[in-house]
């Protein structure tokens, strides 16, 4: 992502959200976590996970607690070679 990519965010709020997502993806890469697996697991888990334990969903802590058995979407099962 370069400097000109921010022109496509349309608003300051949009740019802030893009920055959050890019930060999560970069943090995943720093911790040798597949960003797709992490984001899929967290988005599936967030509905049932207690808000008081949100720290567990950060990439570093997630890797220690959930990386061995990540939640998968139904699309993963369809895409996985048999």
Steps between C-alpha positions, in 0.01 A plus 500: 500500500639831398418858580255533212294201619357721775324706232254213454379506861260786421476619860722544802300231679553262209874564512499431874327165444745406227784585738355269766470210256852559364634511854335165583638342183851633566488376860393156378795489260740603778378206710504249209121474494304460177287819493210322325487227765524755781233735366263214417538351847459831683195605296334163568600503867419864588125439527536252786822626660455706820584869459691492828754263336549691173878500556496128413402591143810708432740319263776431755269348763277335238801308369564354847137408572312434177746450211510121543124463440376808310135528409443464126225625275286263295677633190831356628353149499378549142834633377713240678619225262362157585 
